[in-house]
Structures are given as structure tokens and as C-alpha cells.
């Protein structure tokens, strides 16, 4: 076998090895994103698509800007993404933003979800939002994932409609039928 043939075989083997290594590393990235919020409902798996590698409680506003393009609300494919921050200090009317506490996706249209059956990995609790005077059924897991559904009909939505999906920090399990 000539040196040219050996070099060609070596280069092909190196290219194949590199391709396999790249594919394996990309699979690892996909698995990491899926494992951050492992209980995302089918059809509502937004962490890998819009938010990865953000981690509520750990990322900083600059990371939010890199991933979403802005630190304020942004729109993506029929959803509005809101980032809520902790405060580092300063006066209430002009405080300094700390890390993102949670990231909420709200649909721009109506999404009925009253027929969804949540697995036992989700806790169920009730949340009151005083600004709009509405109760919500909140289904959450220990990864920090929450699905907020309208508990009753109102001007803001019908019973069972999705209000928002929240990606927050990890937490412990909740007692059954608690107020969040």
C-alpha cells in the first residue's frame, strides 16, 4: 500500500471519528436540555427550542440577552416570553436586576387544555393573581416546570385554557391541593 493510500485511509478514519464524536456531543447537548425540564408535555417542549441554556436562579441578564435577544418580553412563533428577575439592590422604583427567577411563556391565542391528564410527577395547587383577579390551577413538577390553567371562566380565558407555562428553579414536592 502506498503512502498516499495510507494517508487517504487515515484521513477518512479521522473524518469518520470526528463526525461520530460531533454527533455524540450534540446528542449530549440535546439530552442535557431535555433533562433540565424532563416532564414537558408533548407539543409544549419549549426549553430546548427557546430557552436553553438559561437556568433560573443561575443565569444573568446578559445570558438572557444572548439567548432571547432582549432582557424584556420577546415574541416567538405565537408565544410571548417574559423573564422575571430577582433584584440585587437599589430603590424599588429603579432596582438593579439580578438573575432571572423564572421565565414564562404565554400563548398569543387560546389553547384549551382541560382534557390534559397530568402524570403523578406533577403536583396540583391553586394560585391567585390579584392584578387580574383570577384563580389558576397550577400543575408543577420538581424541575421547576409549571402549567397554569384558568380555574374558571373570565374575561381573560375559559376554564381549562392555558394561561402560561413557567420555567423556574428546581423545588421540592408540594403537599396535595395546596395554595402555591
C-alpha positions in Angstrom: 0.0 0.0 0.0 1.4 3.4 -0.9 1.8 6.4 1.4 -0.9 8.2 -0.5 -3.4 5.3 0.2 -2.4 5.1 3.9 -2.9 8.9 4.2 -6.2 8.7 2.5 -7.4 5.9 4.8 -6.1 7.8 7.8 -7.9 11.0 6.8 -11.2 9.1 6.1 -10.9 7.4 9.5 -10.2 10.7 11.2 -13.2 12.3 9.4 -15.5 9.5 10.5 -14.2 9.6 14.1 -14.8 13.4 14.1 -18.3 13.0 12.8 -19.2 10.4 15.3 -17.7 12.5 18.1 -19.6 15.6 17.0 -22.9 13.6 16.7 -22.3 12.2 20.2 -21.6 15.6 21.7 -24.7 17.1 20.0 -26.8 14.3 21.4 -25.4 15.1 24.9 -26.4 18.7 24.5 -30.0 17.6 23.4 -30.2 15.2 26.4 -29.0 17.9 28.8 -31.7 20.3 27.5 -34.4 17.6 27.8 -33.2 16.6 31.2 -33.4 20.2 32.7 -37.3 20.0 32.3 -37.9 16.3 31.7 -41.7 16.5 32.1 -42.5 19.0 29.4 -45.8 18.0 27.7 -45.7 16.7 24.1 -46.3 19.7 21.8 -45.1 22.1 24.5 -41.4 21.4 24.7 -40.0 24.9 24.6 -36.9 24.8 26.8 -34.6 23.4 24.2 -36.1 25.4 21.4 -36.2 28.9 23.0 -34.5 28.9 26.5 -31.6 26.5 26.6 -29.0 27.1 28.3 -30.8 29.6 30.6 -31.2 28.4 34.2 -33.5 30.4 36.5 -31.6 31.3 39.6 -28.2 30.9 38.0 -28.1 32.8 34.7 -27.6 36.5 34.5 -29.4 39.2 32.4 -26.6 39.1 29.8 -27.2 35.4 29.2 -31.0 36.2 28.7 -30.0 38.9 26.2 -27.7 36.4 24.3 -30.4 33.7 24.2 -33.6 35.7 23.7 -32.2 38.9 22.1 -33.6 41.1 24.9 -34.0 41.2 28.6 -37.6 42.3 28.3 -40.6 40.4 26.8 -40.0 38.9 23.3 -42.3 37.2 20.8 -41.6 33.8 19.3 -43.9 31.8 17.0 -47.2 32.7 18.7 -45.8 33.0 22.2 -44.7 35.9 24.3 -41.7 35.1 26.6 -41.5 37.1 29.8 -38.4 37.0 32.1 -38.9 37.8 35.8 -35.8 38.8 37.7 -34.7 38.8 41.3 -33.4 42.2 42.5 -29.8 42.9 43.6 -30.5 46.2 45.2 -31.4 49.8 44.7 -34.6 51.7 45.3 -37.9 49.9 44.5 -38.7 52.3 41.6 -35.3 51.7 40.0 -33.8 48.4 41.3 -30.9 46.5 39.8 -31.8 43.2 38.1 -30.2 40.1 39.4 -30.6 36.6 37.9 -33.8 35.5 36.2 -36.1 34.0 38.8 -38.5 32.4 36.2 -39.3 32.6 32.6 -43.0 32.5 31.5 -44.3 31.7 28.0 -47.8 32.9 27.3 -49.7 31.9 24.2 -50.8 34.7 21.9 -54.0 32.7 21.3 -56.4 30.4 23.1 -55.1 26.9 23.9 -57.7 24.7 25.6 -56.0 22.2 27.9 -58.9 21.0 30.2 -58.6 17.4 28.7 -54.9 17.1 29.5 -54.2 14.4 32.2 -51.1 15.3 34.2 -48.8 12.4 35.3 -48.2 11.8 39.0 -44.9 13.7 38.6 -47.0 16.9 38.7 -48.3 18.5 41.9 -51.6 20.4 41.7 -52.1 23.6 43.5 -54.1 26.8 43.3 -52.7 30.3 42.6 -54.4 33.7 42.8 -53.2 36.6 40.7 -54.6 39.7 42.3 -53.7 42.0 39.4 -56.3 40.3 37.2 -58.4 38.8 40.0 -58.2 35.2 38.7 -57.6 31.8 40.2 -55.5 29.3 38.4 -54.9 25.5 38.6 -51.2 25.1 38.6 -49.6 21.8 37.7 -45.9 21.8 38.6 -43.0 19.3 39.0 -39.8 19.4 41.0 -37.8 20.6 38.0 -39.5 24.0 38.2 -41.9 23.5 35.3 -45.5 24.8 35.8 -48.6 24.8 33.6 -51.1 27.5 34.6 -54.7 26.8 33.6 -57.7 29.1 34.1 -59.7 27.7 37.0 -63.0 29.4 36.0 -64.4 31.4 33.0 -63.4 35.0 33.0 -62.8 37.8 30.6 -59.1 36.6 30.4 -60.0 33.0 29.4 -62.2 30.0 29.8 -61.9 27.2 32.4 -59.1 24.9 31.4 -57.4 27.3 28.9 -53.7 27.6 29.2 -52.6 30.9 30.8 -48.9 30.4 30.8 -46.0 27.9 31.1 -43.4 28.8 33.7 -39.8 27.6 33.7 -38.4 28.2 37.2 -35.8 26.9 39.6 -35.9 23.3 41.0 -38.0 22.8 44.1 -39.2 20.1 46.5 -42.6 18.4 46.3 -45.7 20.2 47.4 -48.4 18.8 49.7 -51.6 17.9 47.8 -54.1 20.6 47.0 -52.2 23.4 48.4 -52.1 27.1 47.6 -48.9 27.8 45.7 
